[in-house]
Amino acid sequence: MHPRALRPLLRLSLAALPWLAAMLAQPLSATPAYVTIGTGALNGVYYPTGGAICRLLNDDSSNHGLHCTVQSTSGSIANLAALAKGDIQLALVQSDVLYHAAHGSGPFAGQTPNDQLRSLLRLHKESLTLLASATSNISTLADIEGKRVDLGAPNSGDRVTSRALLDAMGWQESQFAVPPVASASNRLEGLCNGTLDAAFLVAGHPNQGIGDLTGRCQARLIPIEGEQVDKLLKQYPYYERSRIGANLYPGQTSAVATFAVTAELVAEASLPEDQVRTLRDVLSRNLKQFTRLHPALTTLTPESMQAGDILPLHPGMLDAAPTLLPDAPSGAEATSGALSTAPSAPTSAATPLEGAEVLPEQPAGATLPASPDAVTTEQAPALTTLPTQAEAASAQGSQPDAAGVATPSAAKSTAPTATPAPVSPSGASPVTGDTPAPAQ
């Protein structure tokens, strides 16, 4: 080819070089990342809380590249085991169990303290809840001595907390009649069929399973209070006074005194910092929407969600978080970085959220306010209607629903037979979701 014919091509190449250099200097598109949250039983509060987190992450995954799935589990201790094995990347764990894991005490006695756990966020309160059967003649905590009492499934968060109470009361397990053997999926059904006098569970409120037991079987909430409880709260900073708000359940017309732990969102120290920052920033920008996705989340604030000192903070939580902006004026659309003010009805405790991918149940493998006199009242809309057992089983099929959300195929529903479910928010498909039946 004649040299003159090459001149235009040469000029074009020289002009393109700066553009090509600039393009090569740009980072390659981020590879999509995937995280799974270990939660709890389908009829508790951990499961829909995990679903709410995944919904918000997945709604914006095209921008940040982080995708989230929810896994039903048997609760806190199972979640820590799965986290250590790498089966999940995020876990919801009650604060007293988390303390014991970090110190090699309680259910982790004899084990090396876990120094790889890191705190992300503190979420809703979970009260130790004492339920008595309608025919048990139990009206105070002292009345349970000698009765048939379920203290929680072995190796469960329920049992960790109820045993702490028994120790504070000076009671031994031998002082209670042995309750009948029941499967994990219906361990509280004895409150309805007359084979159980009382049962303990750790639960966020309102709770679907408790709503069923108080409505269908007239089970009653019993106060947990007294001098021994006062001493327990002074001794252990991961417990705090609490009240279960009035009118949350059928027949429960007044608030019930007890004490509480908190649900903590934790991860291993090895979880990439950018993924933790993404989760933190998404929840910060959408806090109002997050608190409306389940009644137990309604009282959360940026201040209350700051992790305590049970664990070190994950490095991804240490840099400055986005500033939470005030609600947009009435009629105005929420903009990026502002809190969403769009109306959103709370979801049922057992309803999956649109956009939250669901994984089946897998087998098991914080600090609160310093003053022991602080009282937290769990007050939220009452649960008046609940899904039937058949509906719960139907929700566990492996086929996607109309919105394309996969539902669990192997998860074990722990809810006893119940009444029809509350209406989900507009656009939300059934997501099912802390405790086995309904304990965590």
LINNORGI-V68519 format. One record per backbone hydrogen bond with DSSP energy under -0.5 kcal/mol. NH is the residue of the N-H (numbers start at 1). CO is the residue of the C=O. If there is no record, write none. Layout:
# LINNORGI-V68519
NH_CO ; NH_CO
This chain:
# LINNORGI-V68519
5_2 ; 6_2 ; 6_3 ; 7_3 ; 7_4 ; 8_4 ; 10_6 ; 11_7 ; 12_8 ; 13_9 ; 14_10 ; 15_11 ; 16_12 ; 17_13 ; 18_14 ; 19_15 ; 20_16 ; 21_17 ; 22_18 ; 23_19 ; 24_20 ; 25_21 ; 26_22 ; 26_23 ; 33_65 ; 35_67 ; 37_69 ; 38_36 ; 38_90 ; 39_71 ; 44_41 ; 47_41 ; 47_433 ; 48_433 ; 49_45 ; 50_46 ; 51_47 ; 52_48 ; 53_49 ; 54_50 ; 55_51 ; 56_52 ; 57_53 ; 58_54 ; 59_55 ; 60_56 ; 60_57 ; 61_58 ; 63_60 ; 64_60 ; 65_61 ; 67_33 ; 67_65 ; 69_35 ; 70_357 ; 71_37 ; 72_359 ; 73_40 ; 79_75 ; 80_76 ; 81_77 ; 82_78 ; 83_79 ; 84_80 ; 85_81 ; 86_82 ; 86_83 ; 87_82 ; 88_82 ; 89_36 ; 90_36 ; 91_266 ; 92_38 ; 93_91 ; 93_264 ; 95_262 ; 98_94 ; 99_95 ; 100_96 ; 101_97 ; 102_98 ; 103_99 ; 104_100 ; 105_100 ; 108_105 ; 109_106 ; 110_104 ; 111_108 ; 114_101 ; 115_113 ; 118_267 ; 119_312 ; 120_265 ; 121_265 ; 122_305 ; 123_263 ; 126_261 ; 127_203 ; 128_259 ; 129_127 ; 129_201 ; 130_222 ; 131_129 ; 131_199 ; 132_220 ; 133_197 ; 134_191 ; 134_217 ; 136_133 ; 139_137 ; 143_140 ; 144_141 ; 145_142 ; 146_175 ; 147_144 ; 149_147 ; 149_177 ; 150_198 ; 151_149 ; 156_153 ; 160_156 ; 161_157 ; 162_158 ; 163_159 ; 164_160 ; 165_161 ; 166_162 ; 167_163 ; 168_164 ; 169_165 ; 170_166 ; 170_167 ; 171_166 ; 175_172 ; 176_173 ; 177_147 ; 180_195 ; 186_183 ; 187_184 ; 189_186 ; 191_188 ; 192_189 ; 193_189 ; 194_190 ; 195_190 ; 196_190 ; 197_148 ; 198_148 ; 199_131 ; 200_150 ; 201_129 ; 203_127 ; 203_201 ; 209_43 ; 211_207 ; 212_208 ; 213_209 ; 214_210 ; 215_211 ; 216_212 ; 217_212 ; 217_213 ; 219_213 ; 220_132 ; 222_130 ; 224_257 ; 225_223 ; 230_226 ; 231_227 ; 232_228 ; 233_229 ; 234_230 ; 235_231 ; 236_232 ; 237_235 ; 239_236 ; 240_260 ; 241_374 ; 242_258 ; 243_376 ; 244_256 ; 245_243 ; 245_378 ; 247_252 ; 248_245 ; 252_249 ; 253_251 ; 256_244 ; 258_242 ; 260_240 ; 261_126 ; 263_124 ; 264_93 ; 264_262 ; 265_121 ; 266_91 ; 266_264 ; 267_118 ; 269_116 ; 271_268 ; 275_272 ; 276_272 ; 277_273 ; 278_274 ; 279_275 ; 280_276 ; 281_277 ; 282_278 ; 283_279 ; 284_280 ; 285_281 ; 286_282 ; 287_284 ; 290_286 ; 291_287 ; 292_288 ; 292_289 ; 293_290 ; 295_347 ; 297_294 ; 298_295 ; 300_297 ; 305_301 ; 306_303 ; 314_119 ; 317_314 ; 318_315 ; 319_315 ; 325_323 ; 325_337 ; 328_339 ; 332_329 ; 338_335 ; 347_293 ; 351_348 ; 352_350 ; 356_353 ; 357_68 ; 357_355 ; 358_406 ; 359_70 ; 362_72 ; 368_237 ; 374_371 ; 376_241 ; 378_243 ; 378_376 ; 379_377 ; 383_248 ; 384_382 ; 392_388 ; 393_389 ; 394_390 ; 395_391 ; 396_393 ; 397_394 ; 401_405 ; 404_401 ; 406_404 ; 413_411 ; 422_385 ; 428_425 ; 431_352 ; 433_42 ; 437_435 ; 437_438 ; 439_436 ; 440_435
